[in-house]
Amino acid sequence: MYNYIVVEGPIGVGKTTLVQKLADHFGAQTILEQAEENPFLPGFYNDPAKFAFSAQLFFLTSRYRQLKEADQVDIFRRRAVADYMLEKDLIFAQLNLESDEFKLYNEIYGLLLEKLARPDLVIFLSADTETLVKRIAKRGRRYEAGISEKYIAEVNQAYHRWFFQYDRGPALQVNTNGLDFANSEGDFGKLLEKISHPVKGREFFNPLGSN
């Protein structure tokens, strides 16, 4: 069993739902991103050019702080499942920052990344943009109401590029278009069966939904 699992993927793909399921199943602690606490996030969705750098630096430092605290206290004593990793921050920075802003950001990011423990397994949840839009609308988070479908598509593409370049440990891409981990034990069971065997490098998992 992997001691430290990260579930990653674009906005609305179902990361936190799966993290809770995995944590309950394995008796693990959860490390959950606190996105709503970013005071610059509403401004970013309404005026990206004005608020992108502030929002991104807030995310970078808060994500690092939370992961570092978990790293030092719990990860090596009990299992942990997280719904984000620091590399996620770089994905959004590349999309949202101007070149001079990104240069400064990237210097800070590089210093912080090497101080964190690497996940034993990254589960990358993928879905097409239409599915993501529907899931975001269904969960009805107020601060996500202004996100355009174009931006969701750009984030989705950026995540796929990131997955194909990720080389810091085992990574499993799971196509979730036809899956419902929240309500289908059959779907969840298929994933459990998959990760019961070692994932080597980058692997792809495209199961049929149980419903």
C-alpha positions in Angstrom: 0.0 0.0 0.0 1.2 3.5 -0.8 1.8 5.6 2.3 1.3 9.0 0.7 -1.2 9.3 -2.2 -2.0 12.5 -4.0 -5.2 12.9 -6.1 -4.8 15.6 -8.7 -6.8 16.9 -11.7 -8.5 20.0 -13.1 -11.3 22.0 -11.5 -14.4 20.0 -11.0 -13.0 16.6 -11.7 -13.8 15.1 -8.3 -10.5 15.1 -6.4 -11.8 15.8 -2.9 -14.6 13.2 -3.2 -12.1 10.5 -4.1 -9.7 11.6 -1.4 -12.4 11.2 1.2 -13.3 7.7 -0.1 -9.7 6.6 -0.2 -9.0 8.0 3.3 -12.1 6.2 4.8 -11.1 3.0 3.1 -7.5 3.0 4.2 -7.9 4.7 7.6 -5.7 7.5 6.4 -5.5 11.2 7.2 -6.6 13.7 4.6 -4.7 16.8 3.4 -7.3 19.0 1.8 -6.7 22.2 -0.1 -8.4 25.2 1.4 -9.1 27.1 -1.8 -11.9 29.3 -0.5 -9.5 30.9 2.1 -7.6 32.7 -0.7 -8.8 36.3 -0.4 -7.6 37.1 -3.9 -9.6 34.3 -5.6 -12.9 36.1 -6.2 -11.0 39.0 -7.6 -8.9 36.7 -9.9 -12.0 35.2 -11.4 -13.5 38.6 -12.2 -10.2 40.4 -13.2 -7.4 37.8 -13.8 -4.8 40.3 -15.0 -5.1 42.4 -11.9 -5.2 39.6 -9.3 -3.3 36.7 -10.9 0.1 37.3 -9.2 -1.3 37.9 -5.7 -3.6 34.9 -5.9 -0.8 32.6 -7.2 1.7 33.6 -4.5 -1.0 33.2 -1.8 -1.7 29.7 -3.2 2.0 28.8 -3.4 2.9 29.8 0.1 -0.3 28.4 1.7 0.0 25.1 -0.1 3.7 24.8 0.8 3.0 25.6 4.4 0.2 23.0 4.7 2.2 20.3 3.0 5.3 21.0 5.0 3.4 20.8 8.2 1.9 17.5 7.2 5.2 16.2 6.0 6.9 17.0 9.3 4.2 15.7 11.6 2.2 12.8 10.1 3.1 11.5 6.6 5.9 9.2 7.8 3.8 7.9 10.8 0.5 7.2 9.1 -1.0 7.0 5.7 -2.1 10.3 4.1 -4.2 11.1 1.0 -4.1 14.7 -0.4 -6.2 16.4 -3.0 -3.4 18.6 -4.3 0.4 18.8 -4.7 2.7 21.8 -5.1 3.2 21.0 -8.8 -0.4 22.0 -9.3 0.6 25.6 -8.4 3.0 25.7 -11.3 0.3 24.6 -13.8 -1.9 27.6 -12.9 1.1 29.9 -12.7 2.1 29.1 -16.3 -1.5 29.8 -17.4 -2.1 33.0 -15.5 1.1 35.0 -15.0 2.9 37.4 -17.3 6.4 36.4 -18.2 8.2 38.7 -15.7 5.8 37.6 -13.0 6.3 33.9 -13.8 10.1 34.3 -13.7 10.0 35.5 -10.1 7.3 33.0 -9.2 9.3 30.1 -10.6 12.4 30.9 -8.6 10.4 30.8 -5.4 8.6 27.6 -6.5 11.8 25.8 -7.2 13.2 26.5 -3.8 10.1 25.2 -2.1 9.4 22.1 -4.1 12.7 20.3 -3.2 11.8 20.7 0.5 8.7 18.5 0.3 8.3 14.8 0.4 7.4 13.2 -2.9 4.1 11.3 -3.1 4.3 7.5 -3.4 1.5 7.6 -6.0 -0.2 10.4 -7.9 -3.7 9.6 -9.2 -4.5 12.1 -12.0 -8.3 12.3 -12.6 -9.1 13.3 -16.1 -12.4 14.2 -17.8 -13.4 16.1 -21.0 -14.2 19.8 -20.6 -17.9 19.4 -21.1 -18.0 17.0 -18.1 -16.0 19.4 -16.0 -18.4 22.2 -16.8 -21.4 20.1 -15.7 -19.7 19.0 -12.5 -18.7 22.6 -11.5 -22.2 23.8 -12.1 -23.7 20.9 -10.1 -21.6 21.6 -7.0 -22.6 25.3 -7.1 -19.6 27.0 -5.4 -20.2 30.7 -5.5 -16.6 31.7 -6.2 -16.5 29.4 -9.2 -19.6 30.9 -10.9 -17.5 33.3 -13.0 -15.2 30.7 -14.5 -15.5 30.6 -18.3 -15.6 27.3 -20.3 -12.6 28.6 -22.2 -10.6 28.8 -19.0 -11.7 25.4 -17.9 -10.6 24.0 -21.2 -7.2 25.7 -20.9 -6.7 24.3 -17.4 -7.7 20.8 -18.6 -5.2 20.9 -21.4 -2.5 22.2 -19.0 -3.1 19.3 -16.7 -2.7 16.8 -19.5 0.6 18.4 -20.5 1.8 18.2 -16.9 0.9 14.5 -16.6 2.9 13.6 -19.6 6.0 15.4 -18.2 5.7 14.3 -14.6 8.7 12.2 -13.6 8.9 12.5 -9.8 7.3 9.1 -9.1 4.5 6.7 -10.1 1.5 8.4 -11.7 -1.9 6.9 -12.8 -4.2 8.7 -15.1 -7.9 7.7 -14.6 -10.5 8.6 -17.1 -13.5 9.6 -15.0 -16.0 10.6 -17.8 -18.2 7.6 -17.1 -17.3 7.1 -13.4 -19.1 8.2 -10.2 -16.8 7.5 -7.2 -19.2 9.3 -4.9 -22.2 7.0 -5.5 -20.9 3.9 -7.1 -19.0 1.4 -5.0 -18.4 -0.6 -8.2 -16.5 2.3 -9.7 -14.5 2.8 -6.5 -13.8 -0.9 -6.3 -12.3 -0.9 -9.8 -9.8 1.8 -8.8 -9.0 0.0 -5.6 -8.2 -3.1 -7.5 -6.0 -1.1 -9.9 -3.9 0.5 -7.2 -3.6 -2.7 -5.3 -0.9 -3.5 -7.8 2.3 -1.4 -8.2 2.0 1.5 -10.6 5.2 1.8 -12.6 6.1 5.2 -14.2 3.0 6.7 -15.9 0.1 4.4 -16.5 -3.4 4.9 -17.9 -6.7 3.5 -16.5 -9.9 3.7 -18.6 -12.5 1.6 -16.9 -16.2 1.4 -17.9 -18.6 2.9 -15.4 -20.6 0.4 -13.3 -24.0 2.2 -13.7 
